[in-house]
Amino acid sequence: MREIWPGEPYPLGGTWDGVGTNFSLFSEVAERVELCLFGDDGDEERLDLTEVDGFVWHGYVPGVMPGQRYGYRVHGPYDPSAGQRCNPAKLLLDPYAKAVEGGITWNESLFSYRFTDPGSRNDDDSARFMPKNVVVNPFFEWGDDRLPRTPYHETVIYEAHVRGLTMRHPAVPEEKRGTYAGLAHPAVIEHLLSLGVTAVELMPVHQFVPEHAMVARGLTNYWGYNTIAYLAPHGAYSGSGQRGGQVQEFKAMVRALHEAGIEVILDVVYNHTAEGDHMGPTLSFRGIDNTAYYRLHDGDRRYYLDYTGCGNSLNVRSPHALQLIMDSLRYWVLEMHVDGFRFDLAAALARELHDVDRLSAFFDLIQQDPVISQVKLIAEPWDVGPGGYQVGNFPPLWTEWNGKYRDCVRDFWRGSGSALPEFASRLTGSADLYAVSGRRPVASINFVTCHDGFTLTDLVSYDRKHNEGNGENNRDGTDDNRSWNCGAEGPVEDPQITRLRRRQRRNFLTTLFISQGVPMLLAGDEFGRTQGGNNNAYCQDNEISWVDWSLARTEGDLLDFVRGLSKLRREHPVFQRRRFFYGHRADDGTRDIVWLTPAGEEMLAADWHTGYAKSLTVFLNGDAITEPGSRGEPIVDDSFLLLINAHHEDMSFTLPGARYGGCWQNVLDTADDRPWKALQEGSWPAGAVVPVTGRSMRVLRCARAV
């Protein structure tokens, strides 16, 4: 038997100090806790943690070094009707594990009941089928690494999947594809920089497991929204070959991206865990302290409250669950150097009792935390529970995925209903959602597409989802796609439909990059990635979801168009305003923004609601930017006209009078299939008539007089 010393209750988890490892586990219900150490041959050695302080069981084991595999067995009450599910036959993962080795091998022993009798108790040992925690070496040579801290108004976010982004990249060595090292490859970073990306938002990298039912269908959990260890980078995304090497590889990825000035934002899933509902497996939290970690039904505590659609909800009313969340967030910032977080189904974290509460304990903790309050915090502002749609209602420190932006922009360009008034609000930063609470345009994370739903190419190619490959008879995934196939479903050879689809893609991208707020681009949309109409590719770890880099050649004009849009935004502060438009008049009497009819006249109230209200001109005044620069200096820019025609017919737009600008240079025309550089041809004087193709837009620039 190994020697075990009392050790310390904090920090929680397995912590190596250079000589040995301190192990610490919270459980209020435990009557006995065994630390289980596993040798290379799989043999298990059990040590009792006899020291308990404040319900934290702890011990120090000399000689335990990085690479040591371990788990826990918790002895205590087993009474599902009372919410108690301890069973020492089940090996449990450490909630504070820094690394996890291996995956789940699905077996009946992982469950607390017999499949043939759900009311029974299953005491089969699960250790052989469980992944194991790994003690890690926390030391890493960061050099002079520091967080880029890109201001929100200068931020361009690129949503990507670690594995899917690099699996088909020809310049990434095969052994590095699908890994953190692959994402850090110079060819990938060069591509991101060419797009003007300032932050990658990575889909879940916390250790996750695929669901039992999904594996039974011959599929897997590709997206990763099924977390089981909140401090551990997902092991399968590492090509290190060393036990626990995923930690070092992840840090090296962050360091490489920071060297390029690119921030790393993690999509985190603190709303539920991989253990699912009452019929799910016992992998960690359930067997450690079920009532502390999960929301349970008051009437019958064998059942879980589910605000997520995933079987359970983390108990954010519990101080220990909140501590886990906060400790995890701080760990990723302080030890892994990440720059921010996007919180999946964030409304679930704000449910004090049943209603979403913007003053909940979770938000209080975030607000006062000296570490977490200083990084980027992005909410997915909804969950699946009653009253869960909370776009615009998060506290001032937060930004939000603006689902109303996505829906409105899609509706506008497919010609649905009278979307013009709302489109104007979304284009200018959604003041109707954020100004009332004192927030700025950057509170809006603008997106047209994301991992969940159609890609950009599929958005203009399909009216209906095509998810047959998911094995759910096409029942999964939303039917509210707000898409338009431009006249035919799926791939076509008709040149007219093809041209219209290309135009629509450029319309969406242009709208995204010229809107006030923070643009988010879905990986692969810059060169037309398709999922074949699958709008819920959560289980497709294959070519359906992986980015096809050959499109960078065949869709090179679209790629250059996106690069040009990003450069346009980056070089012109009129598209990166930190404050909302207020109708402020410049020295020459013109306002910061003016809404004009296609006839060049200022829009009246009635003009917004006519049956033909699908077209307008927007004047953005570069001489009337209200916010100062970083040193208090005035910010001035060129002025722009946006000639927007979502009507199906071509229209003639009359440019406004000379007081708005004397000469207008063409910047882009989404109806023009030529390469980006060719789009800058053409100019018009004030009052000229400019043709705008149906379902297209032009951007014109009036250079500021020096």
C-alpha positions, 0 to 999 in steps of 0.5 A, spaced: 500 500 500 502 506 498 503 511 504 497 517 504 498 523 508 492 528 510 494 533 505 489 539 504 482 540 502 484 546 496 485 546 491 480 541 489 482 536 484 488 532 483 494 537 484 502 535 483 507 539 486 513 536 484 514 531 489 507 528 490 499 529 488 494 532 493 487 529 491 481 533 494 473 531 492 467 535 495 461 531 497 456 532 502 453 526 502 459 521 502 460 516 508 467 514 505 471 516 499 476 511 496 481 514 491 483 509 485 490 509 482 490 505 476 497 502 473 499 501 466 497 494 466 490 496 469 490 494 476 487 498 481 489 500 488 484 503 492 486 508 498 481 511 503 481 519 503 480 519 511 481 527 512 474 531 511 474 539 512 467 542 510 465 536 506 471 536 502 475 529 502 482 529 501 489 526 502 496 527 499 500 521 496 507 522 495 511 519 489 504 520 484 507 524 478 504 527 472 501 521 468 498 517 473 491 515 472 485 515 477 478 516 479 474 515 485 469 511 489 464 514 493 460 510 499 453 513 501 446 513 501 442 510 495 435 512 494 433 515 488 426 517 490 430 522 495 435 524 490 441 520 493 445 515 488 451 513 491 454 507 489 461 505 490 461 500 484 461 506 479 468 509 478 467 516 478 471 522 474 473 527 478 469 534 477 476 538 477 480 533 473 485 537 468 485 531 463 482 525 462 484 519 458 480 514 454 473 514 452 466 511 454 466 504 452 458 503 453 456 497 458 450 496 462 455 496 468 455 504 467 448 505 469 445 504 476 440 499 474 439 493 470 436 494 463 431 489 464 429 492 470 429 500 471 427 499 478 433 495 480 440 496 483 446 495 479 452 493 483 456 491 477 463 494 477 464 500 471 471 501 472 473 497 466 469 501 461 470 508 464 475 513 462 480 515 467 483 522 470 490 524 469 494 528 473 498 533 469 504 537 469 501 544 470 508 548 468 508 551 461 513 556 458 508 561 456 514 566 454 511 573 453 504 571 452 499 575 453 491 576 452 490 580 446 484 584 449 481 586 442 476 591 443 469 589 442 468 594 436 474 591 432 473 584 433 471 579 428 469 572 430 470 566 427 466 560 429 470 553 428 470 546 430 477 544 432 477 537 429 472 539 423 476 545 421 483 542 420 481 534 418 481 536 410 486 541 410 492 539 405 497 543 408 496 540 415 500 534 416 496 528 417 498 526 424 496 533 426 489 534 423 483 534 427 487 537 433 489 543 437 496 543 434 493 542 427 489 549 429 495 552 430 498 550 424 501 556 420 497 555 414 490 555 418 493 562 422 495 565 415 488 563 413 484 566 419 489 573 418 487 573 411 480 574 413 481 579 418 479 574 424 481 577 431 478 571 435 476 564 434 470 561 438 471 554 439 465 549 439 466 545 446 473 543 448 471 541 455 472 533 455 465 530 453 462 523 451 458 521 446 451 519 448 449 511 449 443 512 444 447 515 439 453 510 439 448 505 438 446 508 432 453 508 429 454 515 430 457 520 435 457 526 438 461 531 434 459 538 436 461 536 443 455 539 447 455 533 452 461 535 457 463 531 463 469 534 465 469 542 466 477 543 467 480 538 462 481 539 454 478 534 450 483 528 449 481 526 442 483 533 440 490 532 441 495 528 437 501 528 443 501 521 444 503 523 452 498 521 457 495 528 459 499 531 453 492 535 451 494 540 456 500 542 453 498 542 446 492 546 448 496 551 451 501 551 445 495 552 440 493 558 445 500 561 445 501 561 437 494 564 436 496 569 441 502 571 437 498 572 431 494 577 435 488 572 435 484 571 441 481 564 443 474 564 446 471 557 448 464 555 447 462 552 454 456 548 457 455 549 464 447 548 463 447 540 463 452 534 463 453 528 460 450 524 465 443 525 462 436 524 465 434 519 471 436 513 466 442 516 464 449 513 466 453 514 473 460 517 471 461 523 475 457 528 479 451 523 480 455 518 484 459 524 488 453 528 490 447 528 486 443 533 489 448 538 490 450 538 482 443 537 479 436 541 479 431 535 481 423 535 481 421 537 488 415 532 488 419 526 486 427 527 486 428 521 482 427 526 476 431 531 473 429 538 471 430 539 464 431 546 461 436 544 456 433 538 452 439 534 454 436 530 460 438 535 466 440 542 468 446 543 473 444 546 480 446 553 479 442 554 486 448 550 489 454 554 492 458 548 490 456 547 483 457 555 482 464 554 485 465 549 480 463 553 474 467 559 477 473 555 479 473 552 472 472 559 468 478 562 472 482 556 471 481 557 463 483 564 464 489 564 468 492 557 467 490 556 459 490 563 457 483 563 454 480 570 452 473 569 453 467 564 453 460 563 449 455 560 454 451 555 451 444 556 453 446 561 458 438 562 460 439 556 464 444 558 468 440 564 471 434 560 473 433 561 481 427 558 481 423 557 475 424 564 472 430 567 468 433 572 473 438 577 470 440 578 478 441 571 479 447 569 483 451 566 477 451 573 474 453 576 481 459 572 481 461 573 474 460 581 475 464 581 482 470 576 480 476 580 478 478 575 473 472 573 469 469 580 469 475 582 465 474 577 459 469 576 453 463 574 456 458 572 450 451 569 452 447 564 448 441 568 451 435 562 451 434 555 453 428 550 452 424 552 458 418 556 459 420 564 458 427 562 456 428 566 450 432 572 453 435 576 447 436 583 450 435 581 457 442 579 459 446 584 464 451 590 462 457 586 462 455 581 457 454 580 449 449 576 446 448 572 440 443 576 437 438 571 434 433 576 432 439 579 428 439 572 424 432 571 423 430 578 421 436 578 416 434 572 413 427 574 413 429 581 409 433 578 404 428 572 402 423 577 401 418 575 407 413 580 410 414 587 412 421 586 415 424 593 413 423 597 420 426 591 424 432 590 419 434 597 420 434 596 427 439 590 426 443 593 421 444 599 426 446 595 432 439 593 435 438 599 440 431 597 441 434 591 445 440 594 448 440 601 449 434 601 454 439 597 459 445 602 457 449 597 453 452 599 446 452 596 439 457 591 441 452 587 446 450 584 439 454 578 436 451 579 429 451 572 425 447 569 419 449 562 420 452 558 426 454 551 427 447 550 429 443 550 422 444 551 415 451 553 412 451 560 408 450 556 402 445 551 404 441 557 407 440 559 399 440 552 397 434 549 401 427 550 403 427 544 408 432 540 412 435 534 410 437 530 416 436 523 414 443 521 415 442 523 423 438 516 424 432 520 427 427 520 420 429 527 419 425 529 425 431 532 429 433 540 427 429 546 427 423 547 421 424 554 422 430 555 417 427 562 414 431 559 408 430 560 401 432 555 395 432 561 390 427 556 386 430 549 386 431 544 392 439 542 393 444 542 387 442 545 380 445 546 374 441 552 372 445 558 371 440 563 373 439 560 380 446 559 381 447 566 380 442 568 384 444 564 390 451 567 389 448 574 390 444 572 396 450 569 399 454 576 398 448 580 400 448 576 407 455 577 408 455 584 406 450 585 411 454 582 416 460 586 415 457 593 415 452 592 421 454 595 427 455 590 433 460 584 432 460 580 426 461 572 427 463 568 421 461 560 421 468 557 419 467 555 411 462 560 409 467 564 406 468 559 401 461 556 400 461 550 405 455 545 404 452 540 409 448 537 403 442 541 407 443 538 414 441 543 419 443 539 425 450 535 424 451 534 431 452 527 430 456 527 423 464 527 424 465 526 417 465 530 410 458 532 412 461 537 417 468 537 416 471 544 412 472 542 405 478 546 403 478 545 396 473 550 396 478 555 397 480 554 390 473 553 386 470 558 390 476 563 390 472 569 388 467 568 394 473 568 399 476 574 396 470 578 397 469 576 404 477 578 405 475 585 402 469 586 406 473 584 412 478 589 410 473 595 409 470 594 416 477 594 419 479 600 415 473 604 416 470 606 423 463 608 421 462 601 421 465 600 428 461 605 432 461 604 439 455 608 440 448 608 437 446 613 432 442 619 435 441 623 429 447 627 431 448 633 426 455 634 424 458 641 423 455 642 416 448 640 419 448 633 416 446 627 421 450 621 423 445 617 419 439 618 414 434 614 411 432 615 404 427 612 399 430 610 393 428 616 390 433 620 394 428 623 399 428 622 407 424 617 409 417 618 412 413 614 417 409 611 411 415 609 407 417 604 412 410 600 411 408 600 404 407 594 400 414 595 397 418 597 403 423 592 401 428 597 398 432 603 401 438 608 402 442 609 408 447 614 409 452 613 414 456 620 415 463 619 417 464 626 419 459 625 425 461 619 429 460 621 436 465 617 440 472 619 441 478 615 439 482 612 445 486 618 446 480 623 446 481 625 439 475 626 434 474 620 429 472 622 422 471 617 416 469 617 409 461 617 408 458 611 405 451 610 402 448 603 402 443 602 396 439 596 399 434 592 394 431 586 397 425 587 392 425 581 386 425 587 381 431 591 378 430 598 381 433 605 380 436 609 386 437 616 386 443 619 390 441 624 395 443 632 394 450 635 394 450 636 401 451 629 403 457 628 398 459 630 391 462 624 388 460 617 390 465 611 388 463 604 387 465 600 393 461 593 392 455 591 388 453 584 390 450 583 383 457 583 380 460 576 379 467 579 378 473 579 383 473 584 389 478 588 385 474 589 379 468 592 384 471 598 385 470 601 378 465 606 377 463 613 380 457 617 380 455 625 382 450 627 387 443 626 384 445 621 379 441 615 378 444 608 379 441 602 377 441 596 383 439 589 381 433 586 384 435 582 391 442 586 391 445 592 394 451 597 393 456 600 397 458 607 395 463 611 398 465 619 398 472 620 400 473 625 406 476 632 404 483 632 407 
